[in-house]
Amino acid sequence: MKDYKNLFFKILKNGGLFLILIIFTFYFVFKDMDLNAVAKTISNVNIMYILTAVTCMCVFLLCEASNFRRNLSALGCKTNLLKCINYSVQGFFFSSITPSASGGQPMQAYQMYKDDIKISHSTLVLFVEFIFFQTVTIMYAIIGFISQRSLLAGKVNSLMILFTIGLICNFAMLMALVLVLFYSEGVKKILNVIVGFLKFCRFKKADVLKEKVDSVIDDYKDCAMYIVKNKGIMVKTFITKCIQIFALHSIPYWIYRSFGFNEYSIFVFIGVQAVLFISVSALPLPGSVGVSESGFLTLFKLLFPVTVLNEAMLLSRGVSFYLFVFLCGMFILVKYASDTRAKRLAKLQAAKEAAEKKVYKKRVVQQI
């Protein structure tokens, strides 16, 4: 677990890039705006719709926690909803502040390890969660693009390029995972051809690379067997994931309603947000900071009046990202302090008990 601890500190160090991106993003967005006017506009929104958006983010985290609990329980792991909420919070926070969301799953695996869950089980559960996340994200993006093509067509060509790249990258990743899971022998044959080519090019570590990849493929066989044997759990996991992504993508709609607008339906907003989400997902930026804000201003100008567009972006990203990065960060700090205090008290108690035993033995010896 030393590697996980090193990763923890590395992630915190890389958080500096995250903060720099935030500063530059909001500087360029608001440098020519009257901040007093922005504050006044935001102060007049309907707070009930803002709270609804916040509730949707809570649903997002709870859905992932529910999936963790369901799958860990199916593997015979002793867990509860509170622990699984911790895994969900850890994943959201560290995915948000690391490039390409690379820090989330390792930290979740580390937290599960601390709760005495085997690495093989945590890896399997995280892998299942990732597969369904990719599947549902792509599904929403395709449905959103098809349903809103008349709205999007010809108006946001630059973002459509990113949408195409994001869709291809995410779909290719999903297909690679499916092939590794259910066609492992075919993947190994392809790997042998690649290794043969590397050897022909005199790549010295070709055999070592093959052994590592073979080991990973063999580990994923357990995941494939788990998915096949637990079809009912997989259906529930898929439905929960659909609810989770629906809640996340609905947030711009609740922000729209908070300004008093009601011309467009929730499904229009979910479709547009799904397109935006997949468009920025392939970019290796922490939390897609910068590009998500720019994408919002580009796409949602089709739905929001220009007079409140910047404020809408600030509220939407504020609720769906920045607020919960802050809250999750505070949760992690409090939990870390609590765990540290508990360990310190446990050590003091152990030392006290050891001292009492030593005194007791000394008295017994003296009496003899």
N, C-alpha and C positions, 0 to 999 in steps of 0.2 A: 504493500500500500504506500510505500515511499514515493512511487511515481505519481500517485494521486495527490499526495501532499505537495509535491513539487509543482504539479499542475495547478493546484489551488493558488499558490503564490504567483505563478506565471500569469494566471488569468487576472488576478488583481493588478499586476503590473501593467498588463495590456489594457486595463480599464482606462488608462490615460488617453489612449487613442480614441476611445469612446467619448470621453469628455471633450476632447479637442473637436471632434466631429460635431458634437452638439453645439458647441460655441460658434463654430463657423456657419453651421446651418441656420441657426436663428439670427445670426448677424446679417446674413445675406437676405433672409426673408423679411426682416423687420427694419433694416437700416433706413429705408425711405418712408417708413410709416410713422404716424403719430401714435405713440404707445398709450397715451391717455385715451384716445379714441378707441383703440383696441380694447383697453380695459373696460371702458364704458359699454361697448357692444357686448362683451362677454358677461358683464354684470347684469345685463337685461335678459339673459336666456332663461328658459324654464328649467329650474333645478331638478324637477322630477324626472325629466328626460335624461339629464346628466347622470342622475342616480341609477336610472335604468341601464345606461351604458356601462356604468361601474359594475352593476350587477351582472351584466353579460361577461365582463372580464373575470368575475368570481366564478361564474359558470364554466368559463374556459378552463380555469385552473382545477376546478372540482371534477370536471369530466375526465381530465387526464389522471387525476388522483384515483377516480373510480376505476379506470382501466387498469391502473397499477394494482390496486387492491384485488380486483377480479382475477387477474392473471397470476399474481403472486400466490393467492389463495389456492388457485387450481394446481399450482406446483407444490403445494404443501408448506408454503412459507407462512410463519406466524407474523401477521401484520395487522394494522388497523387503518382507518381512514385518516387519522391525524398524521401518522407516519407517512402515508402516501401523499398527503397534502404537502408535507415537507419536501418530498422528492419532486413534486410538481413545481413548487416554488423555487427550489434549487435549479431545476432545469430551465425555467423561464428566465431567471436572473442571469445565470452564467451563459446561456445561449444569447441573451440580449447584448452582453458586453464583450463578446468574443467574435472575431471574424468567422463568417460562415456558420455561426452558431455551434462552433466546434467544442465549446467548453461545457455545454449543458449535460449531455449524456454521461461523460466521464465523472462529473460531479454527482450525478444521480446514482451511478454505480457505486461510487465511494460512500455515499450516504447509506445505501442499502447494505454495503459491506459492514459498516459500523453497526447496523441493526442485525448483524449475524445472518444475512442473506448471502448465499453462495454466489460467487462471481458468475458461474455458469447460468444460474437462474436469473440474476439481474440482467445479464447480457441478453438472454432470450426474451425477457419481458420488454426491454428497451428496443430490441430489434423488431418485435411485433408492433409496438407502439409507433415506431418510425415508419414501418411499411404502411400501416393504415393512415398515418398522417400524410404521407406522400400520395397515397391513393385518393383520399378524400380531397386534398388540396387540388390535385390535378382535375378531379371530377368537377369540383365547383368552378374552377377556372374555365374549363371547356364549356360547361353549361352557361356560365356567365357571359362568355364571349359570344356564343351562339344566340342567346336570348337578347343580348344588348348590341348586336352587330350593327343595327340601323343607327343606334345612338353613337357608337364608337367609330363607325366607318368613315375614313378620310379626314377625321378631325384630330387624331392624335397619332400620326404616323410614326413619329420618333419613338413613342412608348410602345407601339405595336412591335417594333423590332426587338425591344427588350422582352416583350410578352412571348414572342416566338422563341427567343433564346432560352428564356426561363422555362417555358413549357417543354422544349426539347431536352434541356438538361435534367429537369425533374423526371421526365418520362424515361429517359435513358437510365437514370439512376434506379428508378423503380424496376425497370425491366432487368437490369443487372442483378438486383436483389432477388427477383423471382427466378431467374436462371440459376443463380447460386443455390437457392433453396430447393428447387424442384427438378433441376437438370444438372446436378453437380458433376456427373460423369462426363457430360458433354462439355462443361466448362473446363474440366481437367484436361480433356483432349485439346481444347483450344490453347490452354496454358502450356501444354507440352510443345505445341508448335511454336509458341512465343519464346519459350525457353530455348528450343533448338536454334531459333534465329539469333537469340542473344549469345548463345555459345559460338555460333558462326561468326558473330561480331566480336568474339573474345571478351565478352563481359564476364568477369571473374566470379561475381556473386550470383550467377544465374541459378545454380542449384540451391543455394541458400534461400533465394527469393521463392523458388518453387516449393520448397518445404514449408515456408511460412504461409504461403497462399493455400497449399493443400490442407494445412492445419486449420486455417480459418474456414475453408469449405466444409471440412469434416465436422467442425463445431456447429455449423449452420444446419447440418442434417437433423440435429436434435430439435432445432426450431421448426423445421419442415414437418417433422413427425408430430410435434406439439400442435401445430396448426391443423393438421389433418385429423388428429384424434379429438380435437376440441372445437368442432364446427359451431356448436351452439354458443360457446364463449366468444368465438371469432365474430359471429353475427352481432352479439351484444356490444363487442368492442367497436365494430364498424358503426353501429347506430350511435353509440356514445360519441365517437369521433365526429360524425356528421353534425350532431348537436353542438359539439365544441366549436367546430369551424363556423357553423351558422351563427353562433353567439358572437364570435370574434368579428366576422364580416358584417354583422348588423350594426356595429357601433357608429359608423358614419351616418346611418339612418336616424338614430336617436339624437345625434348632434343636430342633424337637419331639422328634426321636429322641435328641438329645444329653441330654435330661432323662430318658430311659429309657422314653418312651411309644411305643406302636406300635398303638394302636387304629384310627387312621385311615390311609388309604393316601396315597401321594404325590400322587395325582390329585385328591384332595379338597383338599389344601393348594394345589395349583397353581390349581385352579378358584377358590377363595376369594381367593387373592392376585391373580389376574387381575381379579377384580371390584374389589378394593381399588385396584389400580394404575390402572384406567381411571377410577375414581371421583375420584381426587385429581389426575388429569392435567390437567384443565381449569382448575385453580386457579393463578393467577399468583404462586406462591411459590417461592423458590429451593429446588430439591430437594424441593418439597412438604413442607418441614420444618414440623412441628407437626400438620398435617392427616394425614400418613401415620402418625405415631405414634398419634394419636387414633383413626384408622381401624383400625389394627391392634388396639388395645385393644377396639374395638367389635366387629369381625368375628371375631377369633381367640379371643374369650372363648367362642365356640361349640366350639372344638377344644382349647384349653389349659385345664388346671385354673386356677382363679382364684389359687391360691397361688403360681403361677410365671408368671402372665401378664405382669407388668411386666418381669420378668427376660427372658422370651422376646422381648418387644418390643425390649428393649435389645440383645440379642444379634442378633436378626434385622436390625434397622436398622443395628446396629453393623457387621455383616459386609457387608450389601448396599449400604450407603451411606457411613457415616462413616469406616470403615476405609479404603475405597478412595478416598474424597475426599482423605484424608490421604496415602495412598501415591501417588496420582496427582499431588497437589500437590508432594510431595517429588521425584518423578520430573521434573516440569516445572522445578523450581528447579535441580536438578542439571544437567539438560540445558541450561538457560539459562546457568548458570555455565560449563559446558563449551564451549558455542558462543561465549560472550563471550571466553573464554581463547583459543580457537582463532583467532578474528578478530584478537585483539590480537597473537598470535604471528605470524599471517600478515602483519599490517601491519609488525611489526618486521623480519620476514624481507625483505619488499619494500623497506623503507627501507635495510636493510643491503646488499641487492643493488644498489640505486640508487647508494648511496655507493661501492661497489666499482667500478661502471661508471664513475662520475665520476672516481675516482682513476686508473683504467686509461686513460681518454681523456686525462687530464692528462699522464700519463707518455708516451703516444704522441706528443702534441703537443710535449713537451719534447725527445723523441728526434729529431723532425723538425727 
